[in-house]
Amino acid sequence: MNWRTTFVLAAIVLAVFAYVRLFELKQPGTEEAKRQAQNVVNFERAKIDGVVIQNGDDKIEMRRRDNKWRLEAPIKDQADGSLIENLLSDLENWQKDATISAKEIEADKSKLSEYGLNKAKLRLKLLGRDRPPEIFFGKDAALEGKMYVRLNDSKETFLAAQTVKKDIEKKPEEFRDRKLTDLSTAQVSRVVLKSPVGEMELEKGNDHWEILKPLRARGDDQKIADLIAQVTTAQIQQFVADDRGDLHPFGLAEPRGAITLFTKDDKQGQLLQIGGIPQKAKDQVYVRSASRGFVYTLPKKIEEVLNTRPDDLRDRHLVRIDTNILDRITIDAPGKGKIVLARKNENWTIASHNNVPANSGEIRRLIDTLQNEQVTKFVEDVASNLSKYGLDKPQLRLTLSSFASENTAETKAGEQPFATITFGKVDGDDVYARLAEEPFIVAIRRGLIDQISTDAAPWQELSIFKFKPEQIHRLSVAAKTESTLARDAKGEWTWVKGGEIINQANLQSLLNTLSSLHAVRWIGPTLPQHGLEKPQFTIAFTTSPDDKNSHKLSIGSAAGDGDWFGRVDEREGTFAISNADFNALRLPLATVPASPSPTATGATASATPLPSATQNP
């Protein structure tokens, strides 16, 4: 045998093996085979694209098109897909409780008539590839909940549950979808609403709704979604007539209003017209669905859409902020210069003041406040008279920007403003404001501008010093007198100016407080009433062995609420520290000797006294 013959035989053997293996894989397992043998019918649901029910003289035909079920006969309309899917599910699980053999039927041919299967009035046919035989439904059996069933190509008769019979023993209109539209609220991207007060057009873009007519404005996403949901979730009460006849009796020849829903792919839209109220059903209203071609009644609540005004759907938030791109906040008050807050990773700096660290928590609170701030009133839809509201020369301008350090295909390097808010005159508890990107003038609560400091100092971070106690090498505390200490070569503290025994506990407490000092809050520019021109005490210290890195803290007068005014040379403005920190910073650094007893006084009267902590050594 040559090699070619061997190769051909091997190929044949492999092909036969593959075929047999594939055949075996397609065969159901033992348990599945038993279940299928007990089923009344077996089919693959995905291959079924039609259902035909013959119920006496009524023939109901339903077809699946584009994964949606439609009634084709005796009327054309949307079908209730959930009813059909439930029918198919019941068919899949429909099992034989008993079998009356063909031999037994042949022996007594009158049994088919007895079972109601000789000329069955109720029949079910599935359409599609590999469909099962037509099913004939007979009479109810003596056993409760059971009935007689026969397949078109079988001479046997089965006893089975009545579940499928209950699924199909319905009038044609019971298979009609009572949901007005097959659209979901999320699918709708455009809405046109016509009502007695005019026409309104809404459109969704970039995840937010906009009002296009009768004015251009931001829409309230939730309120517009609620409006659309009134249509997409509406349930039909009565199927009245098709819309090819006279519509005057229904008040639909000249409807009171209409709403059209569009999806991105549907330019024609689904039109719903609202007409009159039925005389015998005052809680309902006639509507016409152009896409379904019928007149129905819906609950009278659907009329609420006709009462919708543009202001009802406007976004009352002062501004929309995309925090993912927000990198710069510029605060500009006439006569005070600009403050630029810049994001650096997750933290913020004051870019306009040498990039000193900013109070990131306070800036995030401002952003949250701006995001949640709602207008108290829409004052004018066209900003034609800015001077009337003090917006021609605003008291404050707030600009939100993104920032690109390099040119890219999407953006140019530099600051790219995306929202600018100007604040004008105060009117009682409100202040007039305008978003530069929009033509409107609005009123917002006056308290908002009080939260936007026009001084740089309050935007600074609350951490005054960020050292470790062991980093401090020299310390000088000056009140009425001055005490100075320094670390020696071993790192031990010794007096430079002062005396007596060093109180190590007090010294360590002062170092701990000083090295990580935090402000309770920033006050603003330093003023005479802060008492810092003649402070109660000052603390100067260095954080390097060569004494080059020097720092100075001054504590002034009481700031109220138990706090004290303070300032440091390397930062602008005045801050407040807590009373606990104040007390820790002024602890005495020398141990005060105990008062001697009279005997001890006499015994030591001629001894030389120790130098005071406030005396020169």
Secondary structure, DSSP 4 states (H G I P E B T S, - for coil): --HHHHHHHHHHHHHHHHHHHHHHHHS--HHHHHHHHHBS----GGGEEEEEEEETTEEEEEEEETTEEEEEESS-EEB-HHHHHHHHHHHHT-BEEEEE-HHHHHH-THHHHHTT-TT-SEEEEEEETTPPPPEEEEEEPSSTTEEEEEETT-S-EEEEESHHHHHH-S-GGGGB--BS-S--GGG--EEEEEETTEEEEEEEETTEEEEEESS-EEB-HHHHHHHHHHHHT-B--EEEEETTS--GGGT-SS-SEEEEEE-TT-SS-EEEEE----TT-TTEEEEEETTTTEEEEEEGGGGGGGG--HHHHB--BS----TTT--EEEEEETTTEEEEEEEETTEEEEGGGTTEEB-HHHHHHHHHHHHH-B-SEEEESS---GGGGT-SS-SEEEEEEEEESS--SS--SEEEEEEEEEEEEEETTEEEEEETTSS-EEEEETHHHHTS-SSSGGGB-SB-----GGG--EEEEESSSEEEEEE-TTS-EEEEE--S-B-HHHHHHHHHHHHT-B-SEEEES--GGG--SS-SEEEEEESSTTS-SEEEEEEEEEEETTEEEEEETTS-SEEEE-HHHHHHHT--SBPPPPPPPHHHHHHTTTSPPPPPTTS--
